[in-house]
Amino acid sequence: MNPAFKGLFDPNKADCFDQLFEKLDCSARTIQNKLFEGCDFKDCNFDNASLLNCRFIDCEFAHCTLNTIVLTNSMFSDIVFDNSKLMGVNWALAKWSQIKLSGLINFYSCNISHSGFFGLNLSEINIQECKVHDVDFREADLSRSNLTNSDFYQSSFVRTKLVAADFSGAVNYNIDIRINDVKKAVFTFPDAINLLQHFEIQINGLPTSHF
């Protein structure tokens, strides 16, 4: 076994700086008490793994799978997930700074379906060109976020702060504008018509498929 790989699972080993990890199989393993700074993970498998009390700073995960990963008390700052799968992740288990810093986590062309961001302050987050099915955004702060070209089928927005959020090109969102803050948010026709579905109104001339 590669010594760097073996050291990932030893909480007494040194932290990792500016390292490249490729094609690691960390599925169902536990990584704890580690600092990863400036590291790149490519084609790695973290399915069902547990990250306990870890810190990730300025790292990128490309073409990785992290489905149902457990993030207990782990911290993230300036993290990019690109073309990766992160289904069934409860992000509320992670440790979030009391002082909000922009760009904590960013998703590009990822599948983050069936995950939870309940109550989290994620202003300015990027969720671009992602599959976002059945995701819990209740009471989260997504202000000034870039959510363009993503599919929000059956995702939950309740008392969610969406001020100046950009939904351009996004589809299948169900947002009740009576209970969510959407001031200065950007939406694209024709999917923007879905914002009216919670009102008892009739709009003539629209295809019935919008409601």
Legacy VTK file of the C-alpha trace (Angstrom):
# vtk DataFile Version 3.0
C-alpha trace
ASCII
DATASET POLYDATA
POINTS 211 float
0.000 0.000 0.000
1.198 3.484 -0.831
2.559 5.045 2.427
0.682 8.298 1.792
-2.535 6.358 1.372
-1.949 4.269 4.495
-1.211 7.419 6.487
-4.656 8.801 5.746
-6.171 6.404 8.248
-3.655 6.970 11.036
-4.784 9.950 13.176
-1.233 10.302 14.499
0.352 10.831 11.072
1.291 14.272 9.773
-1.178 16.556 8.053
-1.286 16.809 4.257
-0.166 19.887 2.308
-0.196 20.342 -1.482
-0.554 16.632 -2.165
-2.217 14.866 -5.087
-4.316 11.801 -4.326
-5.402 9.739 -7.338
-7.673 6.707 -7.598
-7.773 6.075 -3.872
-10.404 3.687 -2.566
-11.404 5.096 0.817
-14.901 3.625 0.760
-16.310 2.791 4.190
-13.046 3.900 5.831
-12.568 6.462 8.629
-10.275 9.473 8.317
-9.972 11.589 11.441
-8.094 14.514 12.962
-6.475 15.462 9.648
-5.733 18.776 7.976
-5.749 18.799 4.174
-4.566 22.073 2.655
-4.007 22.695 -1.037
-4.678 19.041 -1.868
-6.234 17.593 -5.022
-8.300 14.406 -5.078
-8.889 12.822 -8.491
-10.976 9.728 -9.292
-11.167 8.803 -5.607
-13.881 6.744 -3.938
-15.109 8.028 -0.547
-18.508 6.288 -0.606
-19.780 5.603 2.934
-16.557 6.947 4.424
-16.442 8.927 7.679
-14.509 12.189 7.967
-14.226 12.959 11.666
-12.786 16.245 12.963
-10.989 16.943 9.695
-10.225 20.287 8.026
-10.149 20.845 4.277
-8.736 24.152 3.022
-8.322 25.109 -0.640
-8.835 21.559 -1.914
-10.423 20.165 -5.087
-12.275 16.901 -5.650
-12.544 15.985 -9.359
-14.418 12.948 -10.685
-14.775 11.559 -7.151
-17.618 9.695 -5.483
-18.543 10.739 -1.950
-22.015 9.257 -1.634
-23.441 9.045 1.912
-20.167 10.294 3.344
-20.323 11.286 7.036
-18.821 14.683 7.845
-18.986 14.784 11.629
-17.386 17.970 12.963
-15.293 18.478 9.817
-14.626 21.945 8.382
-14.471 23.146 4.777
-13.088 26.344 3.270
-12.587 27.138 -0.429
-13.452 23.618 -1.558
-14.351 22.716 -5.149
-16.253 19.596 -6.149
-16.121 19.068 -9.911
-17.928 16.314 -11.828
-18.379 14.389 -8.605
-21.199 12.472 -6.910
-22.183 13.449 -3.376
-25.610 11.920 -2.932
-27.194 11.442 0.480
-24.837 13.748 2.383
-26.013 15.561 5.527
-23.932 18.730 5.406
-25.434 19.932 8.683
-23.163 17.447 10.487
-20.093 19.395 9.413
-18.601 22.156 11.562
-19.354 25.612 10.197
-17.577 28.759 11.290
-19.576 31.285 13.292
-17.992 33.939 11.076
-19.362 33.498 7.566
-16.695 33.300 4.905
-17.704 33.220 1.263
-16.802 30.302 -0.966
-16.829 27.544 1.642
-17.949 24.835 -0.781
-18.646 24.914 -4.516
-20.241 22.326 -6.786
-19.757 22.178 -10.557
-21.447 19.507 -12.704
-22.076 17.359 -9.626
-24.907 15.138 -8.421
-25.785 16.245 -4.867
-29.265 14.694 -4.770
-30.945 13.507 -1.542
-28.637 15.682 0.565
-29.345 18.156 3.375
-28.282 21.764 3.955
-30.893 22.544 6.591
-30.302 25.877 8.343
-26.813 26.457 6.915
-25.358 29.828 5.952
-24.115 29.184 2.426
-24.340 32.630 0.893
-22.436 32.965 -2.393
-22.285 29.203 -2.862
-21.886 27.885 -6.404
-24.148 25.017 -7.463
-23.771 25.151 -11.224
-24.981 22.618 -13.789
-25.750 20.139 -11.024
-28.386 17.481 -10.395
-30.055 18.663 -7.194
-32.994 16.299 -6.709
-34.758 16.030 -3.339
-32.313 18.302 -1.501
-33.249 20.039 1.765
-32.563 23.787 1.659
-35.065 24.669 4.383
-34.038 27.693 6.476
-30.705 27.912 4.649
-29.113 31.162 3.472
-28.333 30.984 -0.251
-28.089 34.723 -0.788
-26.062 35.808 -3.818
-25.546 32.181 -4.778
-24.968 30.979 -8.324
-27.441 28.169 -8.985
-27.431 28.393 -12.754
-28.420 25.517 -15.058
-29.131 23.126 -12.188
-32.095 20.776 -11.811
-33.914 21.239 -8.476
-36.568 18.536 -8.888
-38.441 17.959 -5.586
-35.967 20.033 -3.571
-37.345 21.869 -0.513
-37.216 25.636 -0.061
-38.962 26.760 3.140
-37.987 30.013 4.879
-34.907 29.958 2.664
-33.015 33.180 2.020
-32.549 33.513 -1.737
-31.787 37.234 -1.954
-30.027 37.998 -5.267
-29.634 34.275 -6.005
-29.166 33.465 -9.686
-31.428 30.666 -10.974
-30.753 31.453 -14.647
-31.278 28.329 -16.726
-32.285 26.317 -13.642
-35.284 23.970 -13.922
-37.861 22.130 -11.814
-37.642 24.380 -8.742
-40.705 24.689 -6.510
-40.330 27.919 -4.523
-43.238 29.467 -2.656
-42.396 33.175 -2.845
-44.750 33.856 0.080
-42.495 32.047 2.558
-39.069 32.460 0.941
-37.080 35.663 0.540
-36.456 36.058 -3.208
-35.750 39.783 -3.432
-33.575 40.568 -6.478
-33.297 36.874 -7.341
-32.943 36.043 -11.040
-35.094 33.444 -12.815
-35.454 32.440 -16.453
-38.632 32.058 -18.508
-40.425 29.695 -18.912
-39.532 27.957 -15.622
-40.085 31.216 -13.731
-43.810 30.653 -14.277
-43.582 27.952 -11.595
-43.214 30.733 -9.008
-46.923 31.482 -9.462
-48.210 27.979 -8.834
-48.886 28.635 -5.125
-51.362 31.413 -5.943
-54.974 30.741 -6.867
-54.734 32.515 -10.190
-55.285 31.652 -13.814
-52.977 32.792 -16.583
-54.472 32.359 -20.016
-52.338 31.333 -22.953
-49.757 29.293 -21.033
-49.175 25.567 -21.670
-50.785 23.491 -18.931
-47.501 21.626 -18.439
-46.232 24.549 -16.328
-48.639 23.679 -13.475
LINES 1 212
211 0 1 2 3 4 5 6 7 8 9 10 11 12 13 14 15 16 17 18 19 20 21 22 23 24 25 26 27 28 29 30 31 32 33 34 35 36 37 38 39 40 41 42 43 44 45 46 47 48 49 50 51 52 53 54 55 56 57 58 59 60 61 62 63 64 65 66 67 68 69 70 71 72 73 74 75 76 77 78 79 80 81 82 83 84 85 86 87 88 89 90 91 92 93 94 95 96 97 98 99 100 101 102 103 104 105 106 107 108 109 110 111 112 113 114 115 116 117 118 119 120 121 122 123 124 125 126 127 128 129 130 131 132 133 134 135 136 137 138 139 140 141 142 143 144 145 146 147 148 149 150 151 152 153 154 155 156 157 158 159 160 161 162 163 164 165 166 167 168 169 170 171 172 173 174 175 176 177 178 179 180 181 182 183 184 185 186 187 188 189 190 191 192 193 194 195 196 197 198 199 200 201 202 203 204 205 206 207 208 209 210
